[in-house]
């Protein structure tokens, strides 16, 4: 959130109760859309260098044990570059991703570790937060508060916001261990290793940490039968050896964690000047690796809106669009995590194709797509509310690289003179706006416009408005920009 705010020039204070970033593997899948967001922030290459090599990320493994001869290895569909994005998915454990974000955030914001929000109050003018910083109570005045304090954070409860969904769906133990398996796993290296019924408990799996020396095993357990205290270091190693299928391997215990697969979504995302984001707003099971990515998409949606309101070019009503745009996506992610998103199933339809509907999106009356598999099938289109599609504008520049800082109006070269005139008028609204003529082949078909048609794209890369023919008056663009920035809708914007 701090990185996203600083991208728009907004100062923030990050209060983190832990002493440092995560030190245990989790949240490894970085979806295509998340990599696109990291690309906007100039962080994609740094994350890529900390990710598993592509060759080790391309497969899903299934066998009775990790090292046994009886196994299958299937290619995953999501690690190759596709014509729908300038990026590709990555496998980067959160323990490696967080330091990249931390390094950027420390340069962008006031970041305080070992600090905890104790209390807060709010009124029409701002938020007053009481923070414990190393035993010293500090009072902080801010315009807004974003609660990204996780599934067990107290902010949501303080606001009286309940959650809906299936809830807890089981209990699991994750064991982090060291074992020199790089050579033995070279021909079967995968992103995830599912274990069939065998020596290890049914439902067990391994996930790659570095696919060499560090590994993570996840097993189900029943707390009514197996007390947590019984999961000693010795018992954890016993489970690991059963899953490996070779008792001669030298294994070292590095740690373990208990966790409960859960699917829940907050009933509200906002209460006054306080917003929920990430696990505080929604929980998904690990199937499909959607949770962390959904959280990053939350703050990408919210950051530019907060920045616009703070700067004065967006209306406060724009903040009301955060919940209707993000909550349906979280519900879809939670439902997909119940099974449909399980690898090797693709999730492009969910992460690239989900469309927003809110007062800041101007419906152009065109029909919504009807994919046969909404979770897996992505149909590129520039219909209002959809992510503006990727199109190469040369060898290394994507249409997506045009977005991220202001509103962008797109047209073809023939429509550029008229668009420039409309942009000059629209800039009188105070909303940051630029224009670009797209000369790439396939532009008209992909973006659903004819000669001189205009597509207005928001700072987050989603389409706010579209006219398939040249605007009848330059005032149309100005009206659309105002609506996209949360101001009262104008009848001329449709």
Buried (B, 14 or more C-beta within 10 A) or exposed (E): BBBBBBBBEBEBBBBBBEEEBBEBBBBBBBBBBBBBBBBBBEBBEBBBEBBBEBEBBBBBBBBBBBBBEEBEBEEBBBBEEBEBBBBBBBBBBBBBBBBBBBBBBEEBBEBBBBBBBEEBEBEEEBBBBBBBBEEEEBEBEBBBBBBBBBBEBBBBEBBEBEBEBBEEBEBBBBBBBBBEBEEBBEEBBBBBBBBBEBBBBEBBBBBBBBBBEBBBBBBBBEEEEBEEEEBEEEBBBEBBBBBBBBEEBEBEBBBBBEBBBBBBBBBBBBBEBBBBBBBBBBBBBBBBBBBBBBBBBBBBBBBBBBBBBBBEBBBEBBBBBBBBBBBBBBBBBBBBBBEBBBBEBBBBBBBBBBBBBBBBBBEBEEEEBEBEEBBBBBBBBBBBBBBBBBBBBEEEEBBBBBBBBBBBBBBBEEBBEBBBEBBBBBBEBBBBBBBBBBEBEEBBEBBBBEEBBBBBBBBBBBBBBBBBEBBEEBBBBBBBBBBBBBBEBBEEBB
